[in-house]
Amino acid sequence: MKNKFRAFLAPALASLILFSCDKMGGGKKTTEFGLQYEILQDEDGPLAKVGDFITLHFVISTEKDSILNSTYKSGNPLTTKLAASVMKGGLEDGLMMMSEGDSAVFLVSSDSLMKGQPVSSRPPYFPVGSKVKYTVKMLKVTDSANAEKDQMKAIGEYGKKKSLNLQKTASGLHYVVTQQGTGVKAMPGDTIEVHYVGTLLESGKEFDSSRQRNQPFSFPVGMGMVIPGWDEGLQLLPVGTKATLVIPSKLAYGERGAPGSPIGANAALVFEVEVLNVKPAKSENK
Protein backbone atom coordinates (compact mmCIF):
# COMPACT_ATOMS: atom_id res chain seq x y z
CA MET A 1 0.00 0.00 0.00
CA LYS A 2 2.96 2.33 -0.36
CA ASN A 3 1.28 4.68 -2.82
CA LYS A 4 -1.93 4.77 -0.86
CA PHE A 5 -0.07 5.40 2.35
CA ARG A 6 1.60 8.43 0.80
CA ALA A 7 -1.84 9.77 -0.10
CA PHE A 8 -3.12 8.90 3.35
CA LEU A 9 -0.29 10.89 4.86
CA ALA A 10 -1.22 14.09 3.09
CA PRO A 11 -0.57 17.14 5.31
CA ALA A 12 -4.21 17.39 6.45
CA LEU A 13 -4.12 13.81 7.72
CA ALA A 14 -0.52 13.50 8.78
CA SER A 15 -1.41 14.12 12.39
CA LEU A 16 -3.74 11.12 12.40
CA ILE A 17 -1.37 8.39 11.21
CA LEU A 18 2.37 8.78 11.74
CA PHE A 19 4.75 5.92 11.15
CA SER A 20 7.08 5.13 14.01
CA CYS A 21 10.25 3.18 13.89
CA ASP A 22 9.80 -0.41 12.78
CA LYS A 23 8.75 -1.60 16.24
CA MET A 24 7.58 -4.98 14.98
CA GLY A 25 10.41 -5.50 12.55
CA GLY A 26 10.32 -6.81 8.99
CA GLY A 27 8.07 -4.30 7.23
CA LYS A 28 5.69 -3.90 10.15
CA LYS A 29 4.70 -0.45 11.34
CA THR A 30 3.06 1.30 14.27
CA THR A 31 0.77 4.32 14.07
CA GLU A 32 0.99 7.29 16.40
CA PHE A 33 -1.88 5.87 18.43
CA GLY A 34 -0.36 2.45 18.87
CA LEU A 35 -2.01 0.39 16.14
CA GLN A 36 0.57 -2.05 14.86
CA TYR A 37 0.13 -3.42 11.37
CA GLU A 38 1.71 -5.19 8.42
CA ILE A 39 0.48 -4.97 4.84
CA LEU A 40 0.32 -8.38 3.18
CA GLN A 41 -1.27 -7.43 -0.15
CA ASP A 42 -1.72 -4.02 -1.74
CA GLU A 43 -4.23 -3.37 -4.54
CA ASP A 44 -5.12 -0.11 -6.26
CA GLY A 45 -8.41 1.54 -5.40
CA PRO A 46 -10.04 4.07 -3.09
CA LEU A 47 -9.59 3.60 0.63
CA ALA A 48 -12.54 2.56 2.78
CA LYS A 49 -13.99 5.46 4.73
CA VAL A 50 -16.47 6.00 7.54
CA GLY A 51 -19.97 5.22 6.28
CA ASP A 52 -18.91 2.75 3.59
CA PHE A 53 -20.23 -0.80 3.61
CA ILE A 54 -17.28 -3.17 3.75
CA THR A 55 -17.18 -6.93 3.25
CA LEU A 56 -14.20 -8.76 4.68
CA HIS A 57 -12.81 -12.07 5.79
CA PHE A 58 -10.93 -12.03 9.08
CA VAL A 59 -9.15 -14.24 11.57
CA ILE A 60 -8.97 -13.16 15.21
CA SER A 61 -6.14 -14.70 17.20
CA THR A 62 -3.68 -14.18 20.00
CA GLU A 63 -0.21 -12.86 19.27
CA LYS A 64 0.95 -16.48 19.32
CA ASP A 65 -1.58 -17.34 16.60
CA SER A 66 -4.10 -19.27 18.66
CA ILE A 67 -7.21 -18.76 16.53
CA LEU A 68 -10.29 -17.53 18.38
CA ASN A 69 -12.63 -16.75 15.48
CA SER A 70 -12.53 -17.02 11.70
CA THR A 71 -14.98 -16.12 8.97
CA TYR A 72 -13.12 -18.55 6.72
CA LYS A 73 -14.21 -21.39 8.98
CA SER A 74 -17.86 -20.38 8.79
CA GLY A 75 -17.57 -19.61 5.08
CA ASN A 76 -19.45 -16.38 5.63
CA PRO A 77 -17.56 -13.07 5.28
CA LEU A 78 -18.65 -10.15 7.41
CA THR A 79 -20.42 -7.14 5.89
CA THR A 80 -20.68 -4.08 8.09
CA LYS A 81 -20.91 -0.32 7.92
CA LEU A 82 -17.55 1.18 8.75
CA ALA A 83 -17.74 3.45 11.78
CA ALA A 84 -15.16 5.77 13.29
CA SER A 85 -12.90 4.22 15.88
CA VAL A 86 -14.06 4.71 19.46
CA MET A 87 -10.56 4.35 20.85
CA LYS A 88 -7.02 5.25 19.93
CA GLY A 89 -5.35 2.54 17.90
CA GLY A 90 -8.66 0.84 17.08
CA LEU A 91 -9.12 -1.65 14.27
CA GLU A 92 -11.33 0.82 12.38
CA ASP A 93 -8.30 3.06 11.84
CA GLY A 94 -6.57 0.16 10.14
CA LEU A 95 -9.55 -0.70 7.96
CA MET A 96 -9.50 2.87 6.63
CA MET A 97 -6.02 2.15 5.27
CA MET A 98 -7.42 -0.60 3.05
CA SER A 99 -9.12 -0.84 -0.33
CA GLU A 100 -10.71 -3.77 -2.16
CA GLY A 101 -8.33 -6.70 -2.51
CA ASP A 102 -5.97 -5.60 0.26
CA SER A 103 -4.82 -7.89 3.06
CA ALA A 104 -3.22 -6.81 6.33
CA VAL A 105 -2.50 -7.81 9.90
CA PHE A 106 -3.43 -5.48 12.77
CA LEU A 107 -2.48 -5.79 16.44
CA VAL A 108 -4.88 -3.99 18.77
CA SER A 109 -4.18 -3.44 22.46
CA SER A 110 -6.26 -5.79 24.60
CA ASP A 111 -5.98 -3.21 27.41
CA SER A 112 -7.80 -0.67 25.24
CA LEU A 113 -10.46 -3.21 24.28
CA MET A 114 -10.98 -4.16 27.93
CA LYS A 115 -10.98 -0.61 29.26
CA GLY A 116 -13.84 -0.08 31.68
CA GLN A 117 -14.53 -3.82 32.00
CA PRO A 118 -14.13 -5.68 35.30
CA VAL A 119 -10.81 -7.49 35.70
CA SER A 120 -12.69 -10.77 36.15
CA SER A 121 -14.02 -10.53 32.59
CA ARG A 122 -10.54 -10.44 31.01
CA PRO A 123 -9.88 -13.70 29.11
CA PRO A 124 -6.77 -15.54 30.34
CA TYR A 125 -5.37 -15.67 26.78
CA PHE A 126 -5.26 -11.84 26.71
CA PRO A 127 -3.18 -10.85 29.75
CA VAL A 128 -2.44 -7.22 30.56
CA GLY A 129 -0.21 -5.70 27.90
CA SER A 130 -1.10 -8.25 25.22
CA LYS A 131 -2.42 -7.65 21.72
CA VAL A 132 -5.39 -9.00 19.79
CA LYS A 133 -4.35 -10.03 16.29
CA TYR A 134 -6.68 -9.39 13.32
CA THR A 135 -5.75 -10.80 9.92
CA VAL A 136 -8.04 -9.07 7.42
CA LYS A 137 -8.84 -9.52 3.73
CA MET A 138 -10.91 -6.65 2.31
CA LEU A 139 -13.26 -8.20 -0.24
CA LYS A 140 -15.50 -5.29 -1.13
CA VAL A 141 -15.97 -1.59 -0.40
CA THR A 142 -19.28 0.06 -1.31
CA ASP A 143 -19.83 3.79 -0.98
CA SER A 144 -22.99 4.27 1.10
CA ALA A 145 -24.26 6.85 -1.41
CA ASN A 146 -24.29 4.18 -4.13
CA ALA A 147 -25.29 1.19 -1.99
CA GLU A 148 -29.00 1.12 -2.89
CA LYS A 149 -28.31 1.69 -6.59
CA ASP A 150 -25.72 -1.11 -6.64
CA GLN A 151 -28.11 -3.43 -4.82
CA MET A 152 -30.95 -2.84 -7.26
CA LYS A 153 -28.53 -3.58 -10.09
CA ALA A 154 -27.50 -6.82 -8.37
CA ILE A 155 -31.16 -7.82 -7.98
CA GLY A 156 -31.73 -7.25 -11.69
CA GLU A 157 -28.68 -9.34 -12.55
CA TYR A 158 -29.91 -12.09 -10.23
CA GLY A 159 -33.25 -12.19 -12.04
CA LYS A 160 -31.53 -12.50 -15.41
CA LYS A 161 -29.16 -15.20 -14.17
CA LYS A 162 -32.04 -17.24 -12.75
CA SER A 163 -34.34 -16.48 -15.71
CA LEU A 164 -36.92 -14.93 -13.37
CA ASN A 165 -39.39 -12.36 -14.68
CA LEU A 166 -39.27 -10.32 -11.47
CA GLN A 167 -41.99 -7.78 -10.79
CA LYS A 168 -41.12 -4.69 -8.76
CA THR A 169 -43.45 -2.95 -6.32
CA ALA A 170 -43.34 0.74 -5.45
CA SER A 171 -41.36 -0.01 -2.29
CA GLY A 172 -38.59 -1.83 -4.17
CA LEU A 173 -39.68 -5.40 -3.40
CA HIS A 174 -39.08 -7.82 -6.29
CA TYR A 175 -41.06 -11.02 -6.68
CA VAL A 176 -42.18 -13.68 -9.14
CA VAL A 177 -44.95 -16.25 -8.79
CA THR A 178 -43.69 -19.73 -9.70
CA GLN A 179 -46.93 -21.58 -8.89
CA GLN A 180 -50.25 -19.73 -8.81
CA GLY A 181 -52.57 -20.54 -5.94
CA THR A 182 -56.34 -20.23 -5.95
CA GLY A 183 -57.07 -19.55 -2.28
CA VAL A 184 -57.65 -16.32 -0.42
CA LYS A 185 -55.06 -13.62 0.17
CA ALA A 186 -54.08 -12.61 3.68
CA MET A 187 -55.28 -9.25 4.95
CA PRO A 188 -53.59 -7.23 7.73
CA GLY A 189 -54.12 -9.03 11.02
CA ASP A 190 -54.79 -12.42 9.42
CA THR A 191 -52.54 -15.27 10.49
CA ILE A 192 -50.62 -16.69 7.54
CA GLU A 193 -48.84 -20.03 7.48
CA VAL A 194 -45.87 -20.42 5.13
CA HIS A 195 -42.95 -22.61 4.27
CA TYR A 196 -39.79 -20.77 3.25
CA VAL A 197 -36.11 -21.10 2.40
CA GLY A 198 -33.97 -17.98 2.87
CA THR A 199 -30.67 -17.29 1.11
CA LEU A 200 -28.31 -14.34 0.77
CA LEU A 201 -28.58 -12.68 -2.62
CA GLU A 202 -24.86 -12.01 -3.01
CA SER A 203 -23.43 -15.39 -2.01
CA GLY A 204 -26.41 -17.71 -2.40
CA LYS A 205 -25.73 -19.05 1.09
CA GLU A 206 -28.79 -20.51 2.82
CA PHE A 207 -29.33 -19.01 6.28
CA ASP A 208 -32.73 -20.41 7.31
CA SER A 209 -35.32 -22.95 6.19
CA SER A 210 -38.66 -23.98 7.63
CA ARG A 211 -38.64 -26.93 5.23
CA GLN A 212 -35.44 -28.27 6.72
CA ARG A 213 -37.12 -28.16 10.13
CA ASN A 214 -40.35 -29.53 8.62
CA GLN A 215 -42.17 -26.83 10.58
CA PRO A 216 -44.17 -24.12 8.77
CA PHE A 217 -44.00 -20.60 10.16
CA SER A 218 -47.17 -18.76 11.24
CA PHE A 219 -47.56 -15.08 12.12
CA PRO A 220 -50.09 -12.21 11.87
CA VAL A 221 -49.32 -10.51 8.58
CA GLY A 222 -49.13 -6.75 8.18
CA MET A 223 -48.51 -6.11 11.87
CA GLY A 224 -44.76 -5.48 11.83
CA MET A 225 -43.95 -8.89 13.29
CA VAL A 226 -41.57 -9.70 10.43
CA ILE A 227 -39.37 -7.74 8.04
CA PRO A 228 -41.27 -5.27 5.79
CA GLY A 229 -40.53 -7.28 2.64
CA TRP A 230 -42.38 -10.25 4.09
CA ASP A 231 -45.33 -8.21 5.33
CA GLU A 232 -45.77 -6.72 1.87
CA GLY A 233 -44.88 -9.70 -0.29
CA LEU A 234 -46.96 -12.35 1.42
CA GLN A 235 -50.13 -10.24 1.19
CA LEU A 236 -49.75 -10.43 -2.60
CA LEU A 237 -49.93 -14.22 -2.67
CA PRO A 238 -53.11 -16.36 -2.45
CA VAL A 239 -53.10 -19.63 -0.52
CA GLY A 240 -51.41 -22.35 -2.57
CA THR A 241 -49.02 -19.92 -4.23
CA LYS A 242 -45.29 -20.53 -4.49
CA ALA A 243 -43.13 -17.51 -5.19
CA THR A 244 -39.66 -16.03 -4.99
CA LEU A 245 -39.29 -12.82 -3.00
CA VAL A 246 -36.13 -10.80 -3.59
CA ILE A 247 -35.96 -8.29 -0.76
CA PRO A 248 -33.55 -5.31 -0.76
CA SER A 249 -31.87 -4.50 2.52
CA LYS A 250 -34.09 -1.49 3.21
CA LEU A 251 -37.05 -3.90 3.40
CA ALA A 252 -35.06 -6.52 5.33
CA TYR A 253 -32.55 -5.89 8.13
CA GLY A 254 -31.09 -2.62 6.86
CA GLU A 255 -27.70 -1.22 7.74
CA ARG A 256 -27.32 -3.24 10.95
CA GLY A 257 -28.04 -6.66 9.51
CA ALA A 258 -29.14 -9.39 11.90
CA PRO A 259 -26.47 -9.76 14.61
CA GLY A 260 -25.62 -13.36 15.42
CA SER A 261 -26.72 -14.57 11.98
CA PRO A 262 -25.10 -14.74 8.53
CA ILE A 263 -27.17 -11.70 7.49
CA GLY A 264 -24.73 -8.81 7.45
CA ALA A 265 -25.23 -5.10 7.01
CA ASN A 266 -26.99 -3.98 3.83
CA ALA A 267 -27.81 -7.57 2.81
CA ALA A 268 -30.42 -8.30 0.16
CA LEU A 269 -32.30 -11.55 0.77
CA VAL A 270 -34.02 -14.16 -1.39
CA PHE A 271 -36.93 -16.23 -0.07
CA GLU A 272 -38.58 -19.17 -1.76
CA VAL A 273 -42.02 -19.15 -0.11
CA GLU A 274 -45.20 -21.22 -0.24
CA VAL A 275 -48.44 -19.93 1.30
CA LEU A 276 -50.09 -22.89 3.05
CA ASN A 277 -53.01 -21.36 4.91
CA VAL A 278 -54.66 -18.11 6.01
CA LYS A 279 -56.78 -17.75 9.15
CA PRO A 280 -58.88 -14.56 9.12
CA ALA A 281 -58.33 -12.34 12.13
CA LYS A 282 -62.01 -12.09 13.09
CA SER A 283 -62.46 -15.87 13.23
CA GLU A 284 -59.65 -16.09 15.80
CA ASN A 285 -61.47 -13.67 18.11
CA LYS A 286 -64.58 -15.80 18.38
C-alpha positions as a printed NumPy array, in Angstrom:
array([[  0.   ,   0.   ,   0.   ],
       [  2.963,   2.334,  -0.363],
       [  1.282,   4.679,  -2.825],
       [ -1.934,   4.772,  -0.858],
       [ -0.072,   5.405,   2.351],
       [  1.604,   8.432,   0.801],
       [ -1.843,   9.77 ,  -0.098],
       [ -3.122,   8.901,   3.348],
       [ -0.289,  10.89 ,   4.856],
       [ -1.224,  14.092,   3.087],
       [ -0.569,  17.136,   5.307],
       [ -4.206,  17.395,   6.446],
       [ -4.117,  13.811,   7.72 ],
       [ -0.519,  13.501,   8.776],
       [ -1.409,  14.116,  12.394],
       [ -3.739,  11.117,  12.402],
       [ -1.367,   8.39 ,  11.215],
       [  2.367,   8.78 ,  11.736],
       [  4.747,   5.916,  11.153],
       [  7.075,   5.13 ,  14.006],
       [ 10.252,   3.177,  13.892],
       [  9.805,  -0.412,  12.784],
       [  8.746,  -1.603,  16.243],
       [  7.581,  -4.983,  14.978],
       [ 10.412,  -5.5  ,  12.552],
       [ 10.315,  -6.812,   8.989],
       [  8.073,  -4.298,   7.233],
       [  5.691,  -3.898,  10.151],
       [  4.705,  -0.448,  11.344],
       [  3.058,   1.3  ,  14.272],
       [  0.772,   4.322,  14.072],
       [  0.993,   7.288,  16.398],
       [ -1.883,   5.872,  18.433],
       [ -0.365,   2.446,  18.874],
       [ -2.013,   0.389,  16.143],
       [  0.572,  -2.048,  14.859],
       [  0.133,  -3.424,  11.371],
       [  1.71 ,  -5.192,   8.423],
       [  0.483,  -4.969,   4.835],
       [  0.321,  -8.381,   3.179],
       [ -1.268,  -7.435,  -0.146],
       [ -1.724,  -4.021,  -1.738],
       [ -4.231,  -3.369,  -4.543],
       [ -5.119,  -0.111,  -6.256],
       [ -8.408,   1.539,  -5.397],
       [-10.04 ,   4.068,  -3.088],
       [ -9.592,   3.597,   0.628],
       [-12.535,   2.561,   2.779],
       [-13.994,   5.461,   4.735],
       [-16.469,   5.998,   7.541],
       [-19.973,   5.217,   6.281],
       [-18.905,   2.747,   3.586],
       [-20.234,  -0.8  ,   3.609],
       [-17.284,  -3.171,   3.754],
       [-17.178,  -6.93 ,   3.245],
       [-14.201,  -8.758,   4.678],
       [-12.81 , -12.065,   5.79 ],
       [-10.934, -12.032,   9.075],
       [ -9.153, -14.243,  11.569],
       [ -8.973, -13.158,  15.209],
       [ -6.143, -14.7  ,  17.203],
       [ -3.683, -14.18 ,  20.004],
       [ -0.211, -12.86 ,  19.267],
       [  0.946, -16.478,  19.316],
       [ -1.576, -17.342,  16.599],
       [ -4.097, -19.269,  18.662],
       [ -7.208, -18.759,  16.527],
       [-10.293, -17.527,  18.378],
       [-12.635, -16.753,  15.483],
       [-12.529, -17.022,  11.705],
       [-14.978, -16.121,   8.97 ],
       [-13.116, -18.547,   6.717],
       [-14.213, -21.395,   8.983],
       [-17.86 , -20.378,   8.787],
       [-17.574, -19.615,   5.08 ],
       [-19.446, -16.382,   5.625],
       [-17.561, -13.073,   5.276],
       [-18.654, -10.145,   7.407],
       [-20.417,  -7.138,   5.887],
       [-20.682,  -4.082,   8.094],
       [-20.914,  -0.318,   7.916],
       [-17.549,   1.181,   8.753],
       [-17.745,   3.447,  11.784],
       [-15.163,   5.771,  13.287],
       [-12.905,   4.215,  15.877],
       [-14.064,   4.713,  19.457],
       [-10.558,   4.346,  20.853],
       [ -7.016,   5.255,  19.931],
       [ -5.354,   2.538,  17.9  ],
       [ -8.658,   0.839,  17.078],
       [ -9.121,  -1.652,  14.272],
       [-11.327,   0.82 ,  12.379],
       [ -8.305,   3.06 ,  11.843],
       [ -6.574,   0.163,  10.136],
       [ -9.546,  -0.695,   7.956],
       [ -9.503,   2.867,   6.635],
       [ -6.02 ,   2.148,   5.268],
       [ -7.415,  -0.602,   3.049],
       [ -9.124,  -0.841,  -0.333],
       [-10.713,  -3.767,  -2.158],
       [ -8.332,  -6.701,  -2.507],
       [ -5.967,  -5.603,   0.261],
       [ -4.818,  -7.894,   3.057],
       [ -3.225,  -6.811,   6.326],
       [ -2.502,  -7.811,   9.899],
       [ -3.427,  -5.485,  12.768],
       [ -2.483,  -5.785,  16.435],
       [ -4.882,  -3.987,  18.774],
       [ -4.181,  -3.437,  22.457],
       [ -6.259,  -5.794,  24.604],
       [ -5.98 ,  -3.215,  27.406],
       [ -7.8  ,  -0.668,  25.237],
       [-10.461,  -3.214,  24.28 ],
       [-10.978,  -4.163,  27.934],
       [-10.978,  -0.614,  29.258],
       [-13.838,  -0.077,  31.683],
       [-14.528,  -3.816,  32.   ],
       [-14.125,  -5.68 ,  35.3  ],
       [-10.81 ,  -7.494,  35.697],
       [-12.685, -10.767,  36.152],
       [-14.02 , -10.528,  32.587],
       [-10.536, -10.444,  31.008],
       [ -9.88 , -13.702,  29.111],
       [ -6.768, -15.536,  30.336],
       [ -5.373, -15.671,  26.782],
       [ -5.26 , -11.845,  26.709],
       [ -3.183, -10.848,  29.75 ],
       [ -2.44 ,  -7.221,  30.562],
       [ -0.205,  -5.705,  27.896],
       [ -1.104,  -8.249,  25.223],
       [ -2.422,  -7.651,  21.721],
       [ -5.395,  -9.001,  19.791],
       [ -4.355, -10.026,  16.288],
       [ -6.684,  -9.391,  13.322],
       [ -5.748, -10.796,   9.919],
       [ -8.038,  -9.07 ,   7.418],
       [ -8.84 ,  -9.525,   3.726],
       [-10.911,  -6.653,   2.308],
       [-13.259,  -8.203,  -0.24 ],
       [-15.499,  -5.289,  -1.135],
       [-15.971,  -1.592,  -0.405],
       [-19.277,   0.062,  -1.31 ],
       [-19.835,   3.787,  -0.981],
       [-22.99 ,   4.274,   1.098],
       [-24.258,   6.845,  -1.411],
       [-24.289,   4.178,  -4.133],
       [-25.289,   1.19 ,  -1.986],
       [-28.996,   1.122,  -2.885],
       [-28.307,   1.688,  -6.588],
       [-25.721,  -1.107,  -6.637],
       [-28.114,  -3.434,  -4.822],
       [-30.95 ,  -2.838,  -7.264],
       [-28.534,  -3.582, -10.093],
       [-27.498,  -6.816,  -8.367],
       [-31.165,  -7.82 ,  -7.98 ],
       [-31.732,  -7.249, -11.695],
       [-28.682,  -9.341, -12.555],
       [-29.908, -12.09 , -10.227],
       [-33.252, -12.191, -12.037],
       [-31.534, -12.5  , -15.413],
       [-29.165, -15.2  , -14.167],
       [-32.043, -17.236, -12.748],
       [-34.344, -16.477, -15.712],
       [-36.924, -14.933, -13.371],
       [-39.386, -12.36 , -14.675],
       [-39.269, -10.316, -11.469],
       [-41.99 ,  -7.775, -10.792],
       [-41.115,  -4.692,  -8.764],
       [-43.447,  -2.952,  -6.323],
       [-43.336,   0.744,  -5.45 ],
       [-41.361,  -0.015,  -2.29 ],
       [-38.59 ,  -1.831,  -4.169],
       [-39.681,  -5.399,  -3.401],
       [-39.084,  -7.816,  -6.288],
       [-41.064, -11.018,  -6.684],
       [-42.182, -13.675,  -9.136],
       [-44.949, -16.253,  -8.791],
       [-43.692, -19.726,  -9.698],
       [-46.932, -21.584,  -8.893],
       [-50.249, -19.727,  -8.813],
       [-52.567, -20.538,  -5.938],
       [-56.343, -20.231,  -5.95 ],
       [-57.066, -19.549,  -2.279],
       [-57.652, -16.318,  -0.416],
       [-55.06 , -13.624,   0.169],
       [-54.08 , -12.613,   3.68 ],
       [-55.276,  -9.247,   4.945],
       [-53.588,  -7.225,   7.726],
       [-54.118,  -9.033,  11.02 ],
       [-54.79 , -12.422,   9.423],
       [-52.536, -15.272,  10.487],
       [-50.625, -16.692,   7.538],
       [-48.84 , -20.034,   7.478],
       [-45.868, -20.417,   5.135],
       [-42.954, -22.608,   4.266],
       [-39.792, -20.77 ,   3.254],
       [-36.113, -21.098,   2.397],
       [-33.966, -17.979,   2.874],
       [-30.672, -17.289,   1.106],
       [-28.31 , -14.337,   0.773],
       [-28.582, -12.676,  -2.625],
       [-24.862, -12.01 ,  -3.013],
       [-23.435, -15.386,  -2.008],
       [-26.412, -17.711,  -2.402],
       [-25.731, -19.048,   1.087],
       [-28.795, -20.509,   2.822],
       [-29.334, -19.014,   6.28 ],
       [-32.731, -20.413,   7.311],
       [-35.325, -22.955,   6.187],
       [-38.66 , -23.983,   7.634],
       [-38.642, -26.932,   5.233],
       [-35.439, -28.27 ,   6.718],
       [-37.119, -28.158,  10.133],
       [-40.346, -29.525,   8.623],
       [-42.168, -26.828,  10.577],
       [-44.175, -24.121,   8.772],
       [-44.003, -20.6  ,  10.156],
       [-47.169, -18.756,  11.244],
       [-47.562, -15.08 ,  12.119],
       [-50.091, -12.212,  11.875],
       [-49.315, -10.505,   8.579],
       [-49.125,  -6.745,   8.179],
       [-48.512,  -6.111,  11.868],
       [-44.762,  -5.477,  11.835],
       [-43.947,  -8.885,  13.295],
       [-41.573,  -9.698,  10.427],
       [-39.367,  -7.74 ,   8.035],
       [-41.27 ,  -5.266,   5.794],
       [-40.529,  -7.275,   2.64 ],
       [-42.384, -10.255,   4.092],
       [-45.327,  -8.208,   5.33 ],
       [-45.765,  -6.721,   1.871],
       [-44.884,  -9.697,  -0.289],
       [-46.963, -12.353,   1.424],
       [-50.129, -10.241,   1.193],
       [-49.754, -10.425,  -2.598],
       [-49.932, -14.219,  -2.666],
       [-53.113, -16.362,  -2.449],
       [-53.096, -19.634,  -0.518],
       [-51.411, -22.348,  -2.568],
       [-49.018, -19.916,  -4.233],
       [-45.293, -20.527,  -4.49 ],
       [-43.131, -17.508,  -5.194],
       [-39.661, -16.028,  -4.994],
       [-39.292, -12.817,  -3.003],
       [-36.126, -10.796,  -3.586],
       [-35.959,  -8.292,  -0.761],
       [-33.552,  -5.308,  -0.759],
       [-31.865,  -4.502,   2.525],
       [-34.088,  -1.494,   3.211],
       [-37.048,  -3.898,   3.395],
       [-35.062,  -6.518,   5.329],
       [-32.554,  -5.893,   8.134],
       [-31.094,  -2.621,   6.859],
       [-27.701,  -1.219,   7.737],
       [-27.319,  -3.239,  10.949],
       [-28.043,  -6.655,   9.511],
       [-29.141,  -9.394,  11.899],
       [-26.472,  -9.762,  14.608],
       [-25.618, -13.358,  15.417],
       [-26.716, -14.565,  11.982],
       [-25.098, -14.74 ,   8.529],
       [-27.175, -11.698,   7.488],
       [-24.735,  -8.813,   7.445],
       [-25.23 ,  -5.099,   7.007],
       [-26.991,  -3.979,   3.827],
       [-27.807,  -7.568,   2.814],
       [-30.421,  -8.302,   0.163],
       [-32.3  , -11.547,   0.773],
       [-34.018, -14.157,  -1.39 ],
       [-36.926, -16.23 ,  -0.067],
       [-38.582, -19.172,  -1.756],
       [-42.025, -19.148,  -0.114],
       [-45.196, -21.221,  -0.239],
       [-48.444, -19.934,   1.298],
       [-50.089, -22.887,   3.055],
       [-53.008, -21.358,   4.908],
       [-54.659, -18.111,   6.011],
       [-56.783, -17.751,   9.153],
       [-58.879, -14.564,   9.123],
       [-58.327, -12.342,  12.126],
       [-62.005, -12.091,  13.087],
       [-62.455, -15.874,  13.231],
       [-59.652, -16.092,  15.799],
       [-61.466, -13.668,  18.106],
       [-64.582, -15.797,  18.376]])
